[in-house]
Amino acid sequence: MIEEEKYIDECMTNQIKYIKQCDELLEDITAEVVELYWDYDRMSSCGKEALDKLAGMVNVPTEKEFLKGIENEST
């Protein structure tokens, strides 16, 4: 029984480490997607489309959504 508990504890510890690593990676990817929007106006249409898809995957507003939000705030 003790061996099973140790195994379960080890599995839980590994899962927690994995989840933390995934969270950190997602934060890094999100930051890079946000950074790429600084060059949005210089991108090809295919580049813009790819960036907008990535933004949707990591919950970052697209250029269109961002501009729409600013427009709504100014009215």
Protein Blocks (a to p, Z undefined) as FASTA:
>chain_A
ZZmmmmmmmmmmmmmmmmmmmmmmmmmmmmmmmmmmmmmmmpcfklmmmmmmmmmmnopa
cfklmmmmmmmmmZZ
